[in-house]
Amino acid sequence: MARDLSDFEFDPAVLEGFTLHDLKCDACSGYGNCGYRMYRLKDGKPVLICQQKKKKLKAQRDLELAGGAVE
């Protein structure tokens, strides 16, 4: 069964306030099979978003908003 490509279209909401540059996948596993990579299509081209980076940046932002120190 073929997937509908619209399921993979880029939606800025997935960035949760960060930029694509902030969340760009760096293939830190060396092979891109870390399990944290999210594929989306933007203007017909693939965009790779690192869910691990997003989680870390969200935690830092939440800590800053709460008035805590950032390490």
PDB file of N, CA, C and O in Angstrom:
ATOM      1  N   MET A   1       0.844  -1.178   0.000  1.00  0.00           N
ATOM      2  CA  MET A   1       0.000   0.000   0.000  1.00  0.00           C
ATOM      3  C   MET A   1       0.892   1.245   0.000  1.00  0.00           C
ATOM      4  O   MET A   1       1.738   1.385   0.883  1.00  0.00           O
ATOM      5  N   ALA A   2       0.729   2.118  -0.933  1.00  0.00           N
ATOM      6  CA  ALA A   2       1.552   3.320  -1.080  1.00  0.00           C
ATOM      7  C   ALA A   2       1.141   4.367  -0.048  1.00  0.00           C
ATOM      8  O   ALA A   2      -0.040   4.546   0.248  1.00  0.00           O
ATOM      9  N   ARG A   3       2.150   5.052   0.489  1.00  0.00           N
ATOM     10  CA  ARG A   3       1.885   6.131   1.442  1.00  0.00           C
ATOM     11  C   ARG A   3       1.588   7.418   0.688  1.00  0.00           C
ATOM     12  O   ARG A   3       2.106   7.653  -0.404  1.00  0.00           O
ATOM     13  N   ASP A   4       0.766   8.225   1.277  1.00  0.00           N
ATOM     14  CA  ASP A   4       0.454   9.539   0.729  1.00  0.00           C
ATOM     15  C   ASP A   4       1.601  10.473   1.101  1.00  0.00           C
ATOM     16  O   ASP A   4       1.900  10.635   2.284  1.00  0.00           O
ATOM     17  N   LEU A   5       2.246  11.088   0.118  1.00  0.00           N
ATOM     18  CA  LEU A   5       3.392  11.958   0.380  1.00  0.00           C
ATOM     19  C   LEU A   5       3.028  13.184   1.208  1.00  0.00           C
ATOM     20  O   LEU A   5       3.903  13.805   1.812  1.00  0.00           O
ATOM     21  N   SER A   6       1.756  13.535   1.241  1.00  0.00           N
ATOM     22  CA  SER A   6       1.358  14.688   2.053  1.00  0.00           C
ATOM     23  C   SER A   6       1.606  14.417   3.539  1.00  0.00           C
ATOM     24  O   SER A   6       1.714  15.355   4.329  1.00  0.00           O
ATOM     25  N   ASP A   7       1.696  13.140   3.923  1.00  0.00           N
ATOM     26  CA  ASP A   7       2.020  12.793   5.310  1.00  0.00           C
ATOM     27  C   ASP A   7       3.428  13.233   5.675  1.00  0.00           C
ATOM     28  O   ASP A   7       3.741  13.396   6.854  1.00  0.00           O
ATOM     29  N   PHE A   8       4.278  13.426   4.676  1.00  0.00           N
ATOM     30  CA  PHE A   8       5.665  13.772   4.907  1.00  0.00           C
ATOM     31  C   PHE A   8       5.992  15.232   4.602  1.00  0.00           C
ATOM     32  O   PHE A   8       7.150  15.639   4.685  1.00  0.00           O
ATOM     33  N   GLU A   9       4.986  16.014   4.252  1.00  0.00           N
ATOM     34  CA  GLU A   9       5.211  17.431   3.957  1.00  0.00           C
ATOM     35  C   GLU A   9       5.637  18.163   5.228  1.00  0.00           C
ATOM     36  O   GLU A   9       5.116  17.904   6.313  1.00  0.00           O
ATOM     37  N   PHE A  10       6.580  19.069   5.075  1.00  0.00           N
ATOM     38  CA  PHE A  10       7.096  19.851   6.188  1.00  0.00           C
ATOM     39  C   PHE A  10       6.031  20.779   6.733  1.00  0.00           C
ATOM     40  O   PHE A  10       5.352  21.474   5.977  1.00  0.00           O
ATOM     41  N   ASP A  11       5.890  20.789   8.038  1.00  0.00           N
ATOM     42  CA  ASP A  11       4.985  21.693   8.729  1.00  0.00           C
ATOM     43  C   ASP A  11       5.831  22.436   9.777  1.00  0.00           C
ATOM     44  O   ASP A  11       6.393  21.796  10.667  1.00  0.00           O
ATOM     45  N   PRO A  12       5.931  23.754   9.692  1.00  0.00           N
ATOM     46  CA  PRO A  12       6.766  24.504  10.635  1.00  0.00           C
ATOM     47  C   PRO A  12       6.436  24.232  12.107  1.00  0.00           C
ATOM     48  O   PRO A  12       7.275  24.464  12.977  1.00  0.00           O
ATOM     49  N   ALA A  13       5.244  23.751  12.389  1.00  0.00           N
ATOM     50  CA  ALA A  13       4.855  23.457  13.771  1.00  0.00           C
ATOM     51  C   ALA A  13       5.743  22.379  14.393  1.00  0.00           C
ATOM     52  O   ALA A  13       5.914  22.359  15.612  1.00  0.00           O
ATOM     53  N   VAL A  14       6.311  21.483  13.581  1.00  0.00           N
ATOM     54  CA  VAL A  14       7.164  20.425  14.137  1.00  0.00           C
ATOM     55  C   VAL A  14       8.459  20.991  14.709  1.00  0.00           C
ATOM     56  O   VAL A  14       9.137  20.313  15.481  1.00  0.00           O
ATOM     57  N   LEU A  15       8.813  22.221  14.345  1.00  0.00           N
ATOM     58  CA  LEU A  15      10.034  22.838  14.849  1.00  0.00           C
ATOM     59  C   LEU A  15       9.871  23.388  16.270  1.00  0.00           C
ATOM     60  O   LEU A  15      10.858  23.633  16.965  1.00  0.00           O
ATOM     61  N   GLU A  16       8.638  23.576  16.686  1.00  0.00           N
ATOM     62  CA  GLU A  16       8.307  24.052  18.028  1.00  0.00           C
ATOM     63  C   GLU A  16       9.101  25.305  18.425  1.00  0.00           C
ATOM     64  O   GLU A  16       9.610  25.406  19.541  1.00  0.00           O
ATOM     65  N   GLY A  17       9.194  26.260  17.479  1.00  0.00           N
ATOM     66  CA  GLY A  17       9.841  27.539  17.763  1.00  0.00           C
ATOM     67  C   GLY A  17      11.322  27.595  17.409  1.00  0.00           C
ATOM     68  O   GLY A  17      11.930  28.661  17.499  1.00  0.00           O
ATOM     69  N   PHE A  18      11.909  26.489  17.013  1.00  0.00           N
ATOM     70  CA  PHE A  18      13.316  26.469  16.623  1.00  0.00           C
ATOM     71  C   PHE A  18      13.416  26.607  15.106  1.00  0.00           C
ATOM     72  O   PHE A  18      12.406  26.551  14.405  1.00  0.00           O
ATOM     73  N   THR A  19      14.624  26.785  14.608  1.00  0.00           N
ATOM     74  CA  THR A  19      14.824  26.887  13.160  1.00  0.00           C
ATOM     75  C   THR A  19      15.274  25.541  12.618  1.00  0.00           C
ATOM     76  O   THR A  19      15.703  24.663  13.367  1.00  0.00           O
ATOM     77  N   LEU A  20      15.169  25.395  11.306  1.00  0.00           N
ATOM     78  CA  LEU A  20      15.676  24.175  10.675  1.00  0.00           C
ATOM     79  C   LEU A  20      17.172  24.025  10.944  1.00  0.00           C
ATOM     80  O   LEU A  20      17.666  22.914  11.138  1.00  0.00           O
ATOM     81  N   HIS A  21      17.883  25.139  10.955  1.00  0.00           N
ATOM     82  CA  HIS A  21      19.327  25.088  11.224  1.00  0.00           C
ATOM     83  C   HIS A  21      19.604  24.539  12.630  1.00  0.00           C
ATOM     84  O   HIS A  21      20.539  23.764  12.827  1.00  0.00           O
ATOM     85  N   ASP A  22      18.778  24.950  13.607  1.00  0.00           N
ATOM     86  CA  ASP A  22      18.942  24.479  14.985  1.00  0.00           C
ATOM     87  C   ASP A  22      18.775  22.967  15.089  1.00  0.00           C
ATOM     88  O   ASP A  22      19.471  22.308  15.862  1.00  0.00           O
ATOM     89  N   LEU A  23      17.852  22.429  14.311  1.00  0.00           N
ATOM     90  CA  LEU A  23      17.465  21.024  14.451  1.00  0.00           C
ATOM     91  C   LEU A  23      17.984  20.128  13.334  1.00  0.00           C
ATOM     92  O   LEU A  23      17.565  18.976  13.215  1.00  0.00           O
ATOM     93  N   LYS A  24      18.887  20.646  12.523  1.00  0.00           N
ATOM     94  CA  LYS A  24      19.420  19.870  11.402  1.00  0.00           C
ATOM     95  C   LYS A  24      20.103  18.606  11.905  1.00  0.00           C
ATOM     96  O   LYS A  24      20.900  18.649  12.843  1.00  0.00           O
ATOM     97  N   CYS A  25      19.786  17.494  11.281  1.00  0.00           N
ATOM     98  CA  CYS A  25      20.403  16.218  11.634  1.00  0.00           C
ATOM     99  C   CYS A  25      21.860  16.236  11.195  1.00  0.00           C
ATOM    100  O   CYS A  25      22.171  16.553  10.047  1.00  0.00           O
ATOM    101  N   ASP A  26      22.747  15.891  12.121  1.00  0.00           N
ATOM    102  CA  ASP A  26      24.178  15.845  11.831  1.00  0.00           C
ATOM    103  C   ASP A  26      24.667  14.415  11.604  1.00  0.00           C
ATOM    104  O   ASP A  26      25.870  14.182  11.486  1.00  0.00           O
ATOM    105  N   ALA A  27      23.749  13.468  11.543  1.00  0.00           N
ATOM    106  CA  ALA A  27      24.100  12.050  11.363  1.00  0.00           C
ATOM    107  C   ALA A  27      25.155  11.647  12.395  1.00  0.00           C
ATOM    108  O   ALA A  27      26.196  11.091  12.044  1.00  0.00           O
ATOM    109  N   CYS A  28      24.880  11.931  13.657  1.00  0.00           N
ATOM    110  CA  CYS A  28      25.863  11.691  14.712  1.00  0.00           C
ATOM    111  C   CYS A  28      26.201  10.213  14.882  1.00  0.00           C
ATOM    112  O   CYS A  28      27.251   9.881  15.432  1.00  0.00           O
ATOM    113  N   SER A  29      25.335   9.330  14.423  1.00  0.00           N
ATOM    114  CA  SER A  29      25.648   7.903  14.522  1.00  0.00           C
ATOM    115  C   SER A  29      26.622   7.485  13.429  1.00  0.00           C
ATOM    116  O   SER A  29      27.174   6.386  13.462  1.00  0.00           O
ATOM    117  N   GLY A  30      26.826   8.374  12.461  1.00  0.00           N
ATOM    118  CA  GLY A  30      27.719   8.058  11.349  1.00  0.00           C
ATOM    119  C   GLY A  30      26.987   7.402  10.183  1.00  0.00           C
ATOM    120  O   GLY A  30      27.478   7.401   9.054  1.00  0.00           O
ATOM    121  N   TYR A  31      25.832   6.853  10.459  1.00  0.00           N
ATOM    122  CA  TYR A  31      25.082   6.146   9.415  1.00  0.00           C
ATOM    123  C   TYR A  31      23.671   6.692   9.236  1.00  0.00           C
ATOM    124  O   TYR A  31      22.981   6.331   8.283  1.00  0.00           O
ATOM    125  N   GLY A  32      23.245   7.549  10.137  1.00  0.00           N
ATOM    126  CA  GLY A  32      21.893   8.093  10.051  1.00  0.00           C
ATOM    127  C   GLY A  32      20.822   7.125  10.510  1.00  0.00           C
ATOM    128  O   GLY A  32      19.651   7.281  10.162  1.00  0.00           O
ATOM    129  N   ASN A  33      21.210   6.129  11.286  1.00  0.00           N
ATOM    130  CA  ASN A  33      20.230   5.141  11.741  1.00  0.00           C
ATOM    131  C   ASN A  33      20.050   5.190  13.253  1.00  0.00           C
ATOM    132  O   ASN A  33      19.825   4.160  13.889  1.00  0.00           O
ATOM    133  N   CYS A  34      20.148   6.375  13.822  1.00  0.00           N
ATOM    134  CA  CYS A  34      20.083   6.526  15.273  1.00  0.00           C
ATOM    135  C   CYS A  34      18.678   6.336  15.824  1.00  0.00           C
ATOM    136  O   CYS A  34      18.512   6.016  17.001  1.00  0.00           O
ATOM    137  N   GLY A  35      17.671   6.530  14.987  1.00  0.00           N
ATOM    138  CA  GLY A  35      16.296   6.413  15.448  1.00  0.00           C
ATOM    139  C   GLY A  35      15.676   7.742  15.831  1.00  0.00           C
ATOM    140  O   GLY A  35      14.484   7.801  16.133  1.00  0.00           O
ATOM    141  N   TYR A  36      16.459   8.806  15.825  1.00  0.00           N
ATOM    142  CA  TYR A  36      15.953  10.130  16.188  1.00  0.00           C
ATOM    143  C   TYR A  36      15.698  11.013  14.974  1.00  0.00           C
ATOM    144  O   TYR A  36      15.242  12.148  15.119  1.00  0.00           O
ATOM    145  N   ARG A  37      15.976  10.523  13.822  1.00  0.00           N
ATOM    146  CA  ARG A  37      15.871  11.300  12.589  1.00  0.00           C
ATOM    147  C   ARG A  37      14.421  11.348  12.100  1.00  0.00           C
ATOM    148  O   ARG A  37      13.744  10.322  12.043  1.00  0.00           O
ATOM    149  N   MET A  38      13.953  12.546  11.749  1.00  0.00           N
ATOM    150  CA  MET A  38      12.611  12.713  11.188  1.00  0.00           C
ATOM    151  C   MET A  38      12.775  13.259   9.772  1.00  0.00           C
ATOM    152  O   MET A  38      13.414  14.290   9.565  1.00  0.00           O
ATOM    153  N   TYR A  39      12.202  12.568   8.816  1.00  0.00           N
ATOM    154  CA  TYR A  39      12.250  13.001   7.417  1.00  0.00           C
ATOM    155  C   TYR A  39      10.986  13.779   7.084  1.00  0.00           C
ATOM    156  O   TYR A  39       9.882  13.361   7.432  1.00  0.00           O
ATOM    157  N   ARG A  40      11.149  14.903   6.415  1.00  0.00           N
ATOM    158  CA  ARG A  40      10.026  15.675   5.894  1.00  0.00           C
ATOM    159  C   ARG A  40      10.429  16.226   4.538  1.00  0.00           C
ATOM    160  O   ARG A  40      11.614  16.290   4.213  1.00  0.00           O
ATOM    161  N   LEU A  41       9.437  16.624   3.746  1.00  0.00           N
ATOM    162  CA  LEU A  41       9.688  17.218   2.438  1.00  0.00           C
ATOM    163  C   LEU A  41       9.339  18.700   2.491  1.00  0.00           C
ATOM    164  O   LEU A  41       8.247  19.082   2.911  1.00  0.00           O
ATOM    165  N   LYS A  42      10.282  19.522   2.060  1.00  0.00           N
ATOM    166  CA  LYS A  42      10.051  20.971   1.979  1.00  0.00           C
ATOM    167  C   LYS A  42      10.417  21.395   0.577  1.00  0.00           C
ATOM    168  O   LYS A  42      11.562  21.242   0.154  1.00  0.00           O
ATOM    169  N   ASP A  43       9.455  21.924  -0.139  1.00  0.00           N
ATOM    170  CA  ASP A  43       9.653  22.333  -1.530  1.00  0.00           C
ATOM    171  C   ASP A  43      10.172  21.170  -2.376  1.00  0.00           C
ATOM    172  O   ASP A  43      10.982  21.363  -3.282  1.00  0.00           O
ATOM    173  N   GLY A  44       9.698  19.969  -2.073  1.00  0.00           N
ATOM    174  CA  GLY A  44      10.078  18.776  -2.831  1.00  0.00           C
ATOM    175  C   GLY A  44      11.440  18.207  -2.490  1.00  0.00           C
ATOM    176  O   GLY A  44      11.882  17.244  -3.115  1.00  0.00           O
ATOM    177  N   LYS A  45      12.120  18.796  -1.493  1.00  0.00           N
ATOM    178  CA  LYS A  45      13.451  18.321  -1.095  1.00  0.00           C
ATOM    179  C   LYS A  45      13.386  17.784   0.327  1.00  0.00           C
ATOM    180  O   LYS A  45      12.611  18.282   1.144  1.00  0.00           O
ATOM    181  N   PRO A  46      14.196  16.768   0.630  1.00  0.00           N
ATOM    182  CA  PRO A  46      14.160  16.202   1.983  1.00  0.00           C
ATOM    183  C   PRO A  46      14.770  17.133   3.018  1.00  0.00           C
ATOM    184  O   PRO A  46      15.771  17.803   2.768  1.00  0.00           O
ATOM    185  N   VAL A  47      14.144  17.155   4.176  1.00  0.00           N
ATOM    186  CA  VAL A  47      14.632  17.891   5.336  1.00  0.00           C
ATOM    187  C   VAL A  47      14.779  16.855   6.443  1.00  0.00           C
ATOM    188  O   VAL A  47      13.859  16.077   6.694  1.00  0.00           O
ATOM    189  N   LEU A  48      15.924  16.844   7.101  1.00  0.00           N
ATOM    190  CA  LEU A  48      16.169  15.890   8.179  1.00  0.00           C
ATOM    191  C   LEU A  48      16.216  16.640   9.502  1.00  0.00           C
ATOM    192  O   LEU A  48      17.056  17.517   9.703  1.00  0.00           O
ATOM    193  N   ILE A  49      15.315  16.288  10.392  1.00  0.00           N
ATOM    194  CA  ILE A  49      15.191  16.959  11.673  1.00  0.00           C
ATOM    195  C   ILE A  49      15.593  15.986  12.775  1.00  0.00           C
ATOM    196  O   ILE A  49      15.116  14.851  12.817  1.00  0.00           O
ATOM    197  N   CYS A  50      16.473  16.437  13.669  1.00  0.00           N
ATOM    198  CA  CYS A  50      16.953  15.594  14.759  1.00  0.00           C
ATOM    199  C   CYS A  50      16.036  15.759  15.974  1.00  0.00           C
ATOM    200  O   CYS A  50      15.979  16.826  16.585  1.00  0.00           O
ATOM    201  N   GLN A  51      15.333  14.703  16.304  1.00  0.00           N
ATOM    202  CA  GLN A  51      14.426  14.743  17.446  1.00  0.00           C
ATOM    203  C   GLN A  51      15.199  14.823  18.767  1.00  0.00           C
ATOM    204  O   GLN A  51      14.695  15.380  19.743  1.00  0.00           O
ATOM    205  N   GLN A  52      16.409  14.276  18.806  1.00  0.00           N
ATOM    206  CA  GLN A  52      17.220  14.321  20.014  1.00  0.00           C
ATOM    207  C   GLN A  52      17.659  15.756  20.300  1.00  0.00           C
ATOM    208  O   GLN A  52      17.612  16.199  21.448  1.00  0.00           O
ATOM    209  N   LYS A  53      18.088  16.489  19.263  1.00  0.00           N
ATOM    210  CA  LYS A  53      18.452  17.898  19.435  1.00  0.00           C
ATOM    211  C   LYS A  53      17.248  18.702  19.911  1.00  0.00           C
ATOM    212  O   LYS A  53      17.361  19.546  20.800  1.00  0.00           O
ATOM    213  N   LYS A  54      16.090  18.426  19.302  1.00  0.00           N
ATOM    214  CA  LYS A  54      14.888  19.165  19.668  1.00  0.00           C
ATOM    215  C   LYS A  54      14.554  18.940  21.145  1.00  0.00           C
ATOM    216  O   LYS A  54      14.202  19.883  21.853  1.00  0.00           O
ATOM    217  N   LYS A  55      14.662  17.719  21.598  1.00  0.00           N
ATOM    218  CA  LYS A  55      14.371  17.411  22.998  1.00  0.00           C
ATOM    219  C   LYS A  55      15.326  18.154  23.928  1.00  0.00           C
ATOM    220  O   LYS A  55      14.907  18.702  24.948  1.00  0.00           O
ATOM    221  N   LYS A  56      16.614  18.171  23.572  1.00  0.00           N
ATOM    222  CA  LYS A  56      17.617  18.846  24.392  1.00  0.00           C
ATOM    223  C   LYS A  56      17.382  20.359  24.418  1.00  0.00           C
ATOM    224  O   LYS A  56      17.429  20.980  25.480  1.00  0.00           O
ATOM    225  N   LEU A  57      17.129  20.948  23.245  1.00  0.00           N
ATOM    226  CA  LEU A  57      16.894  22.390  23.173  1.00  0.00           C
ATOM    227  C   LEU A  57      15.610  22.794  23.896  1.00  0.00           C
ATOM    228  O   LEU A  57      15.557  23.855  24.519  1.00  0.00           O
ATOM    229  N   LYS A  58      14.587  21.962  23.818  1.00  0.00           N
ATOM    230  CA  LYS A  58      13.336  22.244  24.530  1.00  0.00           C
ATOM    231  C   LYS A  58      13.573  22.232  26.030  1.00  0.00           C
ATOM    232  O   LYS A  58      13.052  23.085  26.748  1.00  0.00           O
ATOM    233  N   ALA A  59      14.358  21.270  26.511  1.00  0.00           N
ATOM    234  CA  ALA A  59      14.652  21.187  27.943  1.00  0.00           C
ATOM    235  C   ALA A  59      15.420  22.426  28.395  1.00  0.00           C
ATOM    236  O   ALA A  59      15.137  22.975  29.459  1.00  0.00           O
ATOM    237  N   GLN A  60      16.395  22.871  27.590  1.00  0.00           N
ATOM    238  CA  GLN A  60      17.150  24.075  27.927  1.00  0.00           C
ATOM    239  C   GLN A  60      16.244  25.300  27.956  1.00  0.00           C
ATOM    240  O   GLN A  60      16.332  26.128  28.862  1.00  0.00           O
ATOM    241  N   ARG A  61      15.374  25.404  26.953  1.00  0.00           N
ATOM    242  CA  ARG A  61      14.454  26.550  26.880  1.00  0.00           C
ATOM    243  C   ARG A  61      13.499  26.552  28.068  1.00  0.00           C
ATOM    244  O   ARG A  61      13.244  27.597  28.665  1.00  0.00           O
ATOM    245  N   ASP A  62      12.973  25.377  28.406  1.00  0.00           N
ATOM    246  CA  ASP A  62      12.040  25.285  29.537  1.00  0.00           C
ATOM    247  C   ASP A  62      12.713  25.666  30.841  1.00  0.00           C
ATOM    248  O   ASP A  62      12.109  26.307  31.701  1.00  0.00           O
ATOM    249  N   LEU A  63      13.990  25.260  30.986  1.00  0.00           N
ATOM    250  CA  LEU A  63      14.735  25.601  32.182  1.00  0.00           C
ATOM    251  C   LEU A  63      14.972  27.110  32.268  1.00  0.00           C
ATOM    252  O   LEU A  63      14.851  27.707  33.338  1.00  0.00           O
ATOM    253  N   GLU A  64      15.308  27.713  31.138  1.00  0.00           N
ATOM    254  CA  GLU A  64      15.510  29.168  31.102  1.00  0.00           C
ATOM    255  C   GLU A  64      14.225  29.913  31.429  1.00  0.00           C
ATOM    256  O   GLU A  64      14.241  30.899  32.166  1.00  0.00           O
ATOM    257  N   LEU A  65      13.123  29.442  30.884  1.00  0.00           N
ATOM    258  CA  LEU A  65      11.839  30.092  31.134  1.00  0.00           C
ATOM    259  C   LEU A  65      11.429  29.956  32.597  1.00  0.00           C
ATOM    260  O   LEU A  65      10.745  30.823  33.140  1.00  0.00           O
ATOM    261  N   ALA A  66      11.851  28.862  33.232  1.00  0.00           N
ATOM    262  CA  ALA A  66      11.520  28.640  34.623  1.00  0.00           C
ATOM    263  C   ALA A  66      12.471  29.417  35.558  1.00  0.00           C
ATOM    264  O   ALA A  66      12.276  29.436  36.773  1.00  0.00           O
ATOM    265  N   GLY A  67      13.495  30.050  34.975  1.00  0.00           N
ATOM    266  CA  GLY A  67      14.422  30.839  35.763  1.00  0.00           C
ATOM    267  C   GLY A  67      15.607  30.053  36.301  1.00  0.00           C
ATOM    268  O   GLY A  67      16.346  30.536  37.158  1.00  0.00           O
ATOM    269  N   GLY A  68      15.781  28.844  35.795  1.00  0.00           N
ATOM    270  CA  GLY A  68      16.903  28.026  36.244  1.00  0.00           C
ATOM    271  C   GLY A  68      18.160  28.317  35.452  1.00  0.00           C
ATOM    272  O   GLY A  68      18.125  28.984  34.417  1.00  0.00           O
ATOM    273  N   ALA A  69      19.249  27.814  35.948  1.00  0.00           N
ATOM    274  CA  ALA A  69      20.537  27.993  35.272  1.00  0.00           C
ATOM    275  C   ALA A  69      20.688  26.957  34.171  1.00  0.00           C
ATOM    276  O   ALA A  69      20.200  25.834  34.294  1.00  0.00           O
ATOM    277  N   VAL A  70      21.364  27.336  33.098  1.00  0.00           N
ATOM    278  CA  VAL A  70      21.637  26.432  31.994  1.00  0.00           C
ATOM    279  C   VAL A  70      23.098  26.063  32.054  1.00  0.00           C
ATOM    280  O   VAL A  70      23.970  26.927  32.155  1.00  0.00           O
ATOM    281  N   GLU A  71      23.360  24.767  31.991  1.00  0.00           N
ATOM    282  CA  GLU A  71      24.750  24.297  32.033  1.00  0.00           C
ATOM    283  C   GLU A  71      25.404  24.394  30.696  1.00  0.00           C
ATOM    284  O   GLU A  71      26.575  24.039  30.555  1.00  0.00           O
TER     285      GLU A  71
END
